[in-house]
Amino acid sequence: MTTTATHPSPAPPTPSGSGLPPSIGKWLTEALFGRAGLRMLAVCLGLGVLSAIVTGPGSTADEPFDGIRRSVIDPRIVTFLLLGVALWVVVRVTPLVWPILVRGFEPARAQVTELSRQRYSPIGLNLALLAFAILIPLALGAPARQSLVNDIAIYALLALGLNVVIGYAGMLDLGYIAFFAIGAYATAYFTSEKAINVHSPVILNPFFVFPIAFVLAAIAGVILGGPTLRLRGDYLAIVTLGFGEIIQLIANNSEFTNGPRGAFGVPHLSIHVFGFHYEWGQDPLPYYYLLLGLIVITMIAFGQLERSRIGRAWAAIREDEIAAEATGVPTLRLKLLAFAIGASVSGFAGVMYASKQFFNPQTFSLQASFLVVTLVIFGGMGSRLGVVVGTVILQGLAFVLRDLVPATDRLIYFGAVVIIMMIFRPQGVIPSRRRKREIKLSEAGIGGADSLGAAPTAAGSQT
Amino acid sequence: MLLELVDVEVAYGAVTALRGVRLTVDNGEIVTLLGANGAGKTTTLRTISGLLRPRAGQVLLDGEPLSKIPAHQLIRRGVAHSPEGRRIFPAMSVRENLLMGAFHDRKHVAEDLERVFALFPRLKERVSQAGGTLSGGEQQMLAIGRAIMSRPRLLLLDEPSMGLAPLVVQTIFEVIAQINATGVAVLLVEQNAAQALKIANRGYVLETGQVVLEGPAGELLADDRVRQAYLGEDVGPPESPAAPPVQVGEKIL
């Protein structure tokens, strides 16, 4: 085609100021300054101003808008407006150049796809992750180690438990932290004479409280779940929300629980067997490794559960509860089972927390429940590795932000990350294969399993 | 008598959906339940399978009342329900969907899978495909296959022909007849009265929650009211000649 000049180019080149080929210049102008482009510019500048205000100085009660005024006149705003413009360019231009970029990356992409298709050894990957988890605290400072135990490991365990309820059985439990509280207060009751105002006749080593808390939390789960699991999606969420509040209110107002002052002096975990003595002390590392062990065991056990007949029945309930019932799945009993399993893991985590750490009713706030729900959804509902990795990311982010931004603003950033995640990757960091399929199908209008247990009624009931 | 409904009344809140329905299905029979939208056909099936509870009257299986038995246990008693709208599990594979049908009893799974695949070879081809990505006809096959995985004595089928192409409907009805031939009684809810009456032994016609007509399938097929209301025939003179069939290749316009 280049050697023969028999086909002269039909389009004579027109001069263009930018020096770009005319079509690209026009293309860009249209993308940036067309109607939609200008609208996006306004949105991006608005976001810039908003971010400037959000991160700017605060107001006083007398001058509620003072903070906004000072944010807007501060020269800092220029930075934010420029960021807004940058965002505008990125948002408008990326879709245009995306195909070109993708074409450039095609070989690499094909390779990645090929790799992900191959049945890699999950054992190798898991061992590598485990080695990382074992070694990482050695590289961290003391505050980070504390956070690794209190904010990450404990919450990873909680998220794994809630994952059974949300990810497997598809029920939204907003009062999950209540079982955590039950475990923690049970530990205080059984292990110490003075931690709270009541104590058991026999004082036990915290290790013996694990099975007790396990059973207590499961019983609490069954008591709460029995009458309420007949409810669908949203109603169940409200009831569990109420339950979480009730437990926190009791903890806060009861004489027995020592009220808002919380529990002091729960003994640390310790082992005394055949002359061997070891006590988990102030150092967070031993707690970290104990928790890591628990997390690994939980992950393995739940993996078995997920692949079992029970796991398949949960998936059926999530996808279509009526059809599940009609095919002989005892839906109520299995939902109760998921609820009780989730609750007992939470109770377990409560024992760990209580023996490690001072706690008061504030520890079991509604916000903590929401946090665990967020971790599960962020990490990838139904994916064990996903919820653990999600916990590490989100809670790690919270730890990093602790030093970077004022404490009052931390949740704003936290929320922004979660929102962005839900827009661009609603299936979570590492989605479970089944969930990914469910989301894909429900986006195509088939089924409704991603709507958290609100059983699809598309086929409707006819009178 | 395998199944007997005695004066069953069902209500959704204040709205009465069934008013004293009497109906029987004997071992090995195909019984069809006809009626327009909203006549109460689906309600009847759901009441039998325990998803709804009657306000009055009784559902008897082998002469025993089912009122206390939860829906999921009915399958142990030999009743399988293929619900309206197929309701397969969309994100599960064909194989997993079928395994769900054998949830309560895993002794004969391999054998039962083979039996379903023999009836519906198409399902075998798509055994690892997600249920939700099947065509409507394949989904219906899957719904029926799932129901017979439990080796039922009584199969409740809710509008298996809904939304399917005529050729597929043909296949589905042939398979229903085959399943019946192995001794499974079928209670078939249909709007496609002509097809249903062709394979059924007996039929009932429901109107606004009441049985208005019942009898052997042949008699119902010949009944003027059925022909007019459900077969869409113009019931003029009894022997009105049918319109001449359109010849292949003939111009219709």
Interface residues (C-beta under 8 A of the other chain):
Chain A: R309 R312 A313 A315 A316 E319 D320 I322 A323 A324 E325 A326 T327 G328 V329 P330 T331 R434 R437 E438 L441 S442 A444 I446 G447 A449 A458 A459 G460 S461 Q462 T463
Chain B: Y12 V15 A17 N37 G38 G40 K41 T42 T43 R46 S49 L51 P70 A71 H72 Q73 L74 I75 R76 H81 P83 E84 G85 R86 R87 I88 F89 P90 A91 M92 E96 L99 M100 G101 F103 H104 R106 A130 G132 T133 R146 A147 S150
